[in-house]
Amino acid sequence: MAKSTRARAKQPDNPFPDKTCRDCAHSYDWHNRSFHDGHLILCRCPHNDKSQHGKFCKFLSDAACITFKQRQ
């Protein structure tokens, strides 16, 4: 099978490279426990580009986006 020659879209520089969705105050509705050790793995975000106000879930371990706000 031939490899795709299309280049990936360039991602903007992330100002929070060491932060995740788990650290963000905007993440809500944490759900779905891991089978391995029981920690929560999914959340919803109102700023997710691909969703319509939280229609789709994100992983709590995803890199923080540019709308990141530190959780208290």
C-alpha positions as CSV (number, residue, x, y, z in Angstrom):
1,M,0.0,0.0,0.0
2,A,1.3,3.5,-0.9
3,K,2.0,6.0,1.8
4,S,0.1,9.2,1.8
5,T,2.1,12.2,0.7
6,R,-0.2,14.7,2.2
7,A,1.4,16.8,4.9
8,R,-0.2,17.1,8.3
9,A,-1.6,20.5,9.3
10,K,0.8,22.5,11.3
11,Q,-0.2,22.7,14.9
12,P,0.1,26.2,16.6
13,D,2.7,26.4,19.3
14,N,1.2,25.3,22.6
15,P,1.9,27.7,25.4
16,F,1.3,25.0,28.0
17,P,3.4,22.0,26.9
18,D,3.5,20.3,30.3
19,K,-0.2,20.6,31.1
20,T,-3.1,18.3,30.4
21,C,-6.9,18.5,30.3
22,R,-6.9,17.0,33.8
23,D,-5.3,20.2,35.0
24,C,-7.8,22.5,33.3
25,A,-10.7,24.3,35.0
26,H,-12.8,24.1,31.8
27,S,-12.9,20.2,31.8
28,Y,-16.1,18.8,33.2
29,D,-18.2,15.6,33.3
30,W,-15.2,13.3,34.0
31,H,-16.3,9.8,33.3
32,N,-15.4,6.2,32.2
33,R,-13.1,4.4,34.6
34,S,-10.0,2.7,33.4
35,F,-10.1,-1.1,33.7
36,H,-6.5,-1.2,34.8
37,D,-6.6,0.9,38.0
38,G,-10.0,2.7,38.1
39,H,-9.0,6.3,37.4
40,L,-11.2,8.4,35.2
41,I,-10.0,8.8,31.6
42,L,-12.6,11.0,29.7
43,C,-14.0,14.5,30.0
44,R,-15.9,17.1,28.1
45,C,-14.7,20.6,27.2
46,P,-16.8,23.6,26.0
47,H,-13.8,24.9,24.0
48,N,-13.2,21.7,22.0
49,D,-13.1,22.7,18.3
50,K,-14.5,19.4,17.1
51,S,-17.5,19.4,19.4
52,Q,-20.7,21.3,19.7
53,H,-20.6,22.3,23.4
54,G,-19.3,19.0,24.7
55,K,-20.9,16.6,22.2
56,F,-17.7,14.6,21.9
57,C,-15.3,13.5,24.7
58,K,-11.6,14.1,25.2
59,F,-9.0,12.2,27.1
60,L,-8.0,13.7,30.4
61,S,-4.4,13.0,29.4
62,D,-4.6,15.1,26.2
63,A,-2.3,18.1,25.9
64,A,-3.8,21.4,27.1
65,C,-5.2,23.7,24.4
66,I,-4.7,27.5,24.1
67,T,-7.8,28.1,26.3
68,F,-6.2,26.4,29.3
69,K,-7.1,27.7,32.7
70,Q,-5.4,26.2,35.8
71,R,-7.8,24.2,38.0
72,Q,-7.9,25.5,41.6
